[in-house]
Amino acid sequence: MPDSPQQPTPKLYVFADESATNSPDEQTFVVAIVACDSEALEKLENAVEALERASGRLTRKWKNSGDRRESRRLTYLAGLPKLAQLAGPFYWRPHEDRLQADVKTAETVVAAVKLRDPEDVTRRVIVIDALTKVSRDRMTVVFKHQDLHRREIREEARDAAGPVLRLADSLAGFLRHVHVGEAYAVAAWPKYQKLFVRVSSRLTMGYQNGILMMHSLEHVPVEPWRR
């Protein structure tokens, strides 16, 4: 009896973005992750684009929603449950050290993937804004150290990001506004917090005798909201 053909490794698309800050001196930022199985990716892309049109935000960054920002943001947030039906929960983590943004983004990606794919059976396509060579190398170190196997990093230019990376940007902007206490975001959070999983991603990283050293990273969900 001939052997049955080997099934292809399923793909998990992982879109990661970080929130912007209001000033160069501000260190607080949030990393948001949208993870989506390949079978649902096209439907998710179409749903994001439909929501962008319906909310009037179009492809604007979360911080640049134009006039009637709050109304557009609230309309956009109202569409998140439908998107979560396609993608699953949205993952996120606040951070305080912007100088380590690339490392912290990589940490959050790893933590999200470990929760989404605990059996380690998928091929991961990590989609992120265009990176410098230094940032890409630093993120790769984190991925290797944490045994994130079967990974591929794809970059999308900030001014030409696809719909799901734009979704990650919007989520990061909203979550940062929750984190810093903006009124509209704090008021909206109880309604939407069930769609989000805040991950723990604790990784110490530094140089010792000229060698980049890292200690263990934990991957556990924590309370949906905790300062």
Beta strands, then each sheet from edge to edge (+ up, - down):
strand 1: 11-18
strand 2: 29-37
strand 3: 90-95
strand 4: 123-129
strand 5: 151-156
strand 6: 196-200
strand 7: 205-208
strand 8: 211-214
strand 9: 220-221
sheet 1: 5+ 4+ 1+ 2- 3+ 6+ 9-
sheet 2: 7+ 8-
end
